Amino acid sequence: MAKSGKITVFTLSMMTVAAVVSLRGLPLMAKEGLSMIFYILFAAVMFLIPASLVAAELGGAFSKKGGGVYTWVSEAFGSRWGFTAIWLQWIQNVVWYPTVLAFAASALAYLFMDPALADNGAYTGVVILVCYWGATFLTMAGSDIASSVTKYGVLLGTLLPGIFIIILGLIWLQQGNPIQFLEPSTAVVAAEKLVGESPHARFFPHISGLGSVAFLAGIVLLFAGVEVHAVRANELENPAKQFPASMFLAAAIIFGLFIMGSLAVAAVIPESQISLTAGLMQAFKQLLETFNIGFLTPVIGLLAAFGAIGGVMSWVGGPSRGLLHTAEEGEIPPFMAKVNKKGVQVNILIIQAVIVSALASLYFIMENVSVAFFVLSAMTVTLYLAMYILMYAAAIRLRFTQPDLPRSYKVPGGNIGMCVVAGIGLVGVSFALLVGFFPPTNLPVGNPVLYVGLVASGMIVFIGLPLLIHAFKKPEWKQDSSK
């Protein structure tokens, strides 16, 4: 039992699991068949663990200043890059909202007993707009509904369906039903026939180009968010020993849930038929009907949608609040820092809702819902991974520029240890960032130039904006924090 005011290893592990795990990623991983094991291991070793350890050191060192990437990067490289880091953490969430709500829309299609709706771009776009604007107005009203939806959404809409599909998948295997992931994917069949090899399911992906591993970027994104709770490392009784233990425990649980859940989807649905948005519900429908309990399908659809919407509700006000805090340093124009009577950052919320609406228009334009989903996911990846590059670089620099800074937890091995751990993280995110610009070979993306153009334009615009805002900031923007 932890002392008063302290948290346990298990508690911090569970907080990290809750921040990272989402059912919307299961179809993306299932699409890779057995190769998903390689992708998930890569994401855990090259991203999850380094990000956790580095963020723990930075969070503990600057906990009295409020922590967070703005402080960490500002201390290392100045306020311009600190503002860029917190902006990227905010804007990647804005780009992420349409993807998670597209998953909610596909789940609701099964509630309405019309699975075909999950592939309808107009339906998906409308659901995204209605749900997001509804969440925005509830947040602006300062309602307690958001916290309740979040709390029960994680329990009923994420953990319960996640455990349920794993159990159903095990029963499917035990009864001797066909296992689809033992068949090679269409991309592997095409690639291996070109080189005269016999197609077979593979643990290691067949790499014929960076497009063959394009899903790696999206899978790495599924592990993002560990830095949110790493700032609480100094709340452990013995951070130096307990924090690594909590992170390795969280990594093991996340790895297990993702592997088992994805394999359950991949076992039931052939790779070529898995929808990136509706894949989870496709698997549930197949499993439930096989076991003669198909009447539960709309119930699961409702729970999965509830979990996704709960995830959005938890994030609508959070990252934007972090951006609001930069107003005290004069980093954003006063009109963006406007709050209502309840202290809610109304103008920032409206701005992000407008951006979400613009991004949701992709679902009205693109014929394939899975492609629109992946384009937005790739755009999210480029923005979030750019933030992690700044975080890793800041951690290395601060070891040399502020060697005597008190750190409640330190990455072991001295400066060399930090360089190795942060260096592994840098290599992992840089490679994932690179492959994010390549259209995946197992999705019908249509015009690859348009795909690359959309992803690149999103990165240039959303990274360029904070640099422009900082360049034109004025002294009168700075607020008096004593008021």
N, C-alpha and C positions, 0 to 999 in steps of 0.2 A: 504494500500500500504506500502511495506517495505521501510525503509530508504536505502540510497545508500550503496551498499556493503553488505546488509543484504538480507536474503531470507525469504519467508513467510512460514507459517505452511502448506498451500496447496502445495506450490512448493516442499518442502521437502517430503511431503506425496507422491506426484506424482513420485518423483525421486525414492523413496523406492518401490513403486508399479512397476515401470518400471524395477527395478533391480531384483524383485522377481518373478513377474507373467510370466509364460510360458505356452503355450497351450499344450506342450508335456506331461504335467502332468495330463491333463483331463481324458484320458483313464485309467490311473492308479487308480485315485480316483473313476471313474465310475464303475470300476470292483467290488467295494465294495457295490454298490447299495445304499440303504438308510443309511447304516452304515458309508458312507463317511462323513456324518455330524459329527459323533463322532470323526472320525480321524482328520478332519479339525479343529474342536474345540480344540482337544488335541494339535495339532501342533501350533495353534494360542496362546493358554493360556500357554502351557508348554515350548514353544520354541520362537515363533515370538516376543512376548512382552518382556519376560526377556532378550533375546538377544539384542533387540533394546535399552532397557534402560541401560543395562550394557555397551554396546559398546558406547553409547552416553557419559557416564561418562568418560570412558577411552579415547575416541577420543578428547573430550574437554580438558582433563587434559594434554595430550601430543601432542596437535596440533602443537606446535612450534617445536617439534622434528620430525614432519612428520606424527605422528600417525601411525596407522596400528598395526597389531597383533605382529609384530616383536618387536616393541618398548614396547608395553604393557606387553608382557610376559617376555621380557628381564629385564625390571625394577623390576619385581616381583621375577623371578626365575633364572635370569642370561641368558647369550647369547646362551647357548646350547639349552635351551628350547624355547627361542625366535626364534632362527633359525628353530627349529623343527616346530613351529607354522606357520611361513611364508612359510616354505616348504610344509606343509600340505595344506595350502590355495592354493598354486600353483599346487601341484600334484593332488588334488581332481578335479581341473578344467581339467587337462590333461585326467583323467579317465572319466570325464563327457562328453568330446567332442564326443566320439563315440555314446553315447546315444542320444544326441540332433541331431546329423547328421543322425542317424538311423531314427529318426522322420522325418527329411527332405527327406530321401530316400523314406519313405512310402508315403509322400505327393506327391513327384514327380511321383510315380507309377500311381497316379490318374491323373496327368497331361498327362502322356503317355497313359491314358485310358486302363491300364492293372493292376488293383488292385492286381492281383495274385503276382505281383512282390514284393509287400510289405512283403510277407512271404518268399521271396527268400533270403537266407543268403548270397549267392555269390553276388547278385545284391546289397544288402545293404552294404556289405563290400567294394565293388568297389566304390560306391557313397561316402562312408566315406573317403576313401583314396584320391580320386580325389578332393573332396571339401576341405579337411583339408590341403593337401599339397598346393593347390591353394591359400588358405587363408594365409598359412605360407609365401609363396613367395611374395605375395602382401604386407604383413607386413614387410618383410625384405627390400622391395624396398622403404619403407617409403611412400607408396602411400596413398593419401587422399580418395581412393575408400572405404577403410574400414569404415571410419567415415560416409560416405554417405549411405553405405549399412546398417550400424547399425541404423542410424536415421530413414530411410524410412522402414527398416525391422520391427522396433517396431510398427510403425504406421500402415503400410499396411499388415504386416504379423502376427501381434499379436493382436492388439486392434481391427482392423476391422473384422477379422474372428471370434474373441472371442465374440464381440457384435452381430455379424450376427447369430452365432449358438444359442445364447440365445434367440434372437427374433424368429428364426425358431422353437426352442423348445417350446416357449410359444404358437405359432400358432398351433403346433402339439397337445398340450394339449387342447387348446380352441376348436379344431375341433373334440375332443372326440376320438382320436386315442388311441390304446393300450399303456399303460405305463409299460415298461419292468421292471423298478426298483421296482415296487410293488410286483413282483414275487421274492421269496427267491432265493438266489444264490445256485449253485450246492454244494458248500462247506457247506452252512448252512443246506440244505436238508439232506446231508449225516450225518452231526453231530447231527441234531435233531432227525433223525430216530434212531440213535444209543441209544439215551436216552429216546425214546418213546414219544417225543414231536411232535406236529403238525407243520410242516415247515411253516414259514411266514416271510415276510420282516421285518427286525429289524433295529431300530436306533442304538442300542448297539450291537456290534459284538458278535456272539456266540463263546466263547473262549474255545476250547477243547485242547489247547496247544499253545505255542508261535508261531508256524507256522500259526495259525489262524489269527494272527495280524502282520504277517511279512511285509505286505504292509505299515504298519505304518512308518517304517524306510524310505521308498521311499517317502512317503507323507511329512514327516518332512523335507526331503531334498528340496522339492519344495518351502519351506518357507525360505531357507537359503539365505544369501547374504545381510541381513539387515545391517551388520556391515560396509559395503562398504560406505554407506552414513551417518551412525551415527556419523562419525568423523566430520561432518559439523554442529553439534549441536550448536557450538559457533558462527555460522553465523546467528542465530536467534536473534531477539531483546531481547527476554526474555527466554533464554533456559530452565530455571527451570520450567516454566509453558507451554511454547509453544512446547517443544520437546515431552513430553508425549502426548500432544494433536495431534501432527502430526503423531506420531506412532500409536495411537488408530484409527485415521482416516484412515491411510494406512492399518492397520489390518482389519478394517471394509470393505474397498474396496476390498482388496485381498480375504477376506473371501467370500464376495458376488460374485466376479467374479469366484472363484474356485467352489463354491457351484452351482451357476446357470449354468455355463458351463458344469460341470461334470454331473449334473442332466439331462441336454439336451442330452448328449451322452448316459447316462444310460436309459433314457426314450425310446430311439429309438432302441438300440441294446441290445439283451439279454446278460446277464453277461458272459455266457459261450462262446460267439462269439466275445467278445471285444478283439481286439489286442492291446497290450501295445504300439506298435509303430504306427499302422494304425487306431486305434479306432476313432480318431477325423474325419478322412476322411471317415470311414465307416458310421458315423452318418451323415456327410454332404451329402454323396451320397444318403442315404436313404431319408433324408429330402427333398433334392432338386428334386429328382425324384418323390416323393409323390406330391410335389407342382408344378410338370410339368415345372421345370426350371433346369432340369438335365444338360443342356448345360453349367451351371456355375461350375460344378464339377472340370474340369481341371483348371479353373481360380482360384478357392479356393485352389487347390493343389499347384499351382505355388506360390500363396501368402503365404501359410503356410510354404512351403519350403524356400521361401525368408526370412521369419521372423526367422526361425531356423538358417539359414546360417548367417543372420545378427547378431544374438546373439553370434555365434561362432567368427565372425570377431571382435566383440567388446571385446572379452576376450582373443584372441590369444596373443596379445601384452601386455595386462594389468598386470595380475598376474606375468608373467615372468619378467616384469619390476620391480616388487616389490622384486623378488628374486635377481635381478641384484644389487639392492641397498645394499644387504648384502655384496657385494664384497668389499665395502669401509671398512667394519668391518673385512674383511679377513675370512668370513665364507665359501666362496666357492672358489675352485681352480681357478687360473687366466684364464685357458682355457675356463671356463664356463662364465667368465666375459667379453669375447671378444665382441666388438661391431664393426659394419661396419662404413663407412664414414658418414652415416646418423644417427649414434648413436643408431642403433637398435641392440639388444642383439642376434646376429645371432646364436651363438653356443647353447644358451639355447633354442631358437626356433627349431633348428634342433633336439636337444635331445628330446624335448617334441613331435615333429612330429614322431620320431622313436618309442617312447612309445605308441602314439596313434595308429600307424600302427600295433604294436604288439597286442594291445588290440582289434583292429578291426578284428584280425584274429579269434576271438571267433565266429564271424558271419559266417566264412567259415567252422568252426568246428562243431558248435551246429546246430542241426536240426531245433529247434524251435527259431525263431527270438525273440519272446517275452521273452523267457528264457534268451537268451544272453543279451538282453536289461536289464532285471532285475538283472542279475549277476553283470553287470557293474554298475548299479544304486546302488546296495547293497555295492559294493566296494567303490564307491564314498562316500556313507553315512558314512561308518566306518572312512574314512580319515577326512572328514569335521567335523564330530561330535567329533573326538579326538581333533581337533583344538579348537572347542567350549568349551570342558572341560578345556583346558589350559586357555582360555580367562576368563571363569567364576572363576576359581581358582585364576588367577592373580588379578581380580577385588577385590575379598575378601581379599587377602593378602595385596594388596596395601592400603586398608583402614586402616590397622593396622601398616604397616611399613612406610607409607608416609601419615600420617593423615593430615598434614598441606599443602599438595600439592594443589595448586589452581585448582579448578574444576569448569568450567563454568556451568556444569549441574551435579547434584548429585542425585543418586537414593534416594528417600525420605525415612525417617525413621532411619537415622543414620546408624551405623554399623550393627544394627540388621536388618534394612530394606534391606541393601545390602546382608546380609547373607540369608535373606528369598528369595529375588528376584533371586539372583544368585543360591541359593540352589534349587529353583523350576526349574531353567534352567538346573542345573546339573542332577537332577532327570529325567527330560524329555529327555535329550540327552543320558544319560546312559541307560535308558530303550530302547530307539530307537536303540542305538548301539547294545544292547543285542539281540533284536529281528531281527536285520539285518543279524545275523548268522543263522537264522532258515529258511529253504526252505518254501516258501508260499504253503499252502494247495490247493490254487486254480490255481496253475500253474503246468504243467507237467515237473517238473525239472529233471526227470530221476533219476540218481544216486545222492542221497542227500549228500553222502560223498564227491563226486566231487564238488558239489555246495559249501559246507562249506569249503572244501579245497581251492577252488579258492578265496573265499572272505577272508579267514583267511590269505592265502599266500600273497594276495595283501596288506593287512594291515601290516603284519610283514615286508615285503620287503620295502614298501614305508615309514613306520615309522622308520625302522631300518637304512635306507640310510642316513638321515640327522644326526642321532646320530653318525654313522661311519665317515661321512665327518667331523663333528665337532671334533671327537676324534683324527683325523689325520691331522687337519689343522696346518699350519705352519705360523710362524710370518711374513714371506716374502709375504704371501697372502694378507696381509693388504695393501690397496691402500692409496696413499697420496691424500686426498680430496682437498688439496689446489691447485693441478695442474689444 
